[in-house]
C-alpha cells in the first residue's frame, strides 16, 4: 500500500516534469584554440540563451534552453566518439621564390618538408596551391610565372608520392599582393605560393 | 579583369578562362569531404544511399547517417569541421561559399545523435551566416568550437 502510493507519487512527479520540460538534448561550448569571441546562441520556442564561456552549457527542453555547466570529463563521456572522429584542422603555408623565377628561396626549400609532412599525415589530402608574383613585369608575364610557381610545388609534391588528383593549382599573377606596392616593385614577400592542406 | 580581355579575347586569355572554368566546376558542386569514417556510415543523396567512405566528396542537401558503432568526420570547403558520433543523422541542408570573399551561408541539421563542430570561414566572416539546428533548437554559431546532442 505504502509502496503503491510512493510509486504513484513518483509517476505524478515524472508526468509533471515531462509536462513542463521534456529533455531534448544539450549544447556545450568548448574552449577555443584562439580563445577569442567564441559563442553559441541557443534559440528555442521557449526562450534564448547565449553560451560564451568555456563549458557553458544549455539543456534543451520543451520549455526552452536551461543554463548549465559542463566539464571536460562530461563532454568526453557524452561526445567522445564525435570528437575522436574530428578531422585534422586545415593547415596553411606560404613558400617564397627567387625574383623572376620559379625556384624556392633557401628558407622555403626547408619549409617544403613541413608542407609534405602535413600532407602525408592525411589519408585523403586535399591540397590547393595558389601562385603569386611581385609587380615587376606585365600581367601576361606574371600570370604565367604565378602558374609556373604553383605547378613547381605540385610537381615537387607528386615527386614525393602525393597523388596529382588531390592537388589543384591556380595562378593569380600580381593581382593579390601580400604587401601592397605600386607597379614594377620587386617585393620579395609578394613572390609566393600559398598552400592550403585539408 | 581588364576590359581588354573582353574586347580582344586572345588565345591565351581564352585558355586561361578554360583553366579557371575547369578548376571552378568540381568546386561548384563539392561542399566538403569525408575525412574520417568508422563503423556504419551512409550518405543519402537524391534518394540514393552511398557508402560514407573516407574521400567521398559531399554535396549540398546530403544527409549523413551513422550506425550504433559509427562515427564520421567531414571538412567543409570553408574549413569548418563537423564530426558525428554513433546513431546520428546530420543533414547538410545548405552551403554557399565564395572562397575569395569568405561570404556564404551554412545551415546544417542534427536530427539525432551527437555532433562536434568547429566553425570555419563563413561564420568568421559573418556571425549570422552559420546555423546548426536540432529538432527543437536553433544554434547561431559565432565563430567557435562546440558540441551538441539531439534527443535524449
Interface residues (C-beta under 8 A of the other chain):
Chain A: X23 X24 X25 X26 X27 X28 X29 X30 X31 X32 X33 X37 X38 X39 X40 X41 X42 X43 X44 X45 X51 X60 X62 X65 X75 X78 X79 X80 X81 X82 X83 X84 X85 X86 X87 X88 X89 X90 X122 X123 X124 X126 X139 X140 X143 X168 X170 X198
Chain B: X2 X12 X16 X20 X23 X33 X35 X36 X37 X38 X54 X55 X71 X72 X73 X74 X75 X79 X81 X83 X84 X85 X86 X88 X114 X115 X116 X118 X134 X135 X136 X137 X138 X139 X140 X141 X142 X143 X144 X145 X146 X147 X148 X149 X150 X151 X152
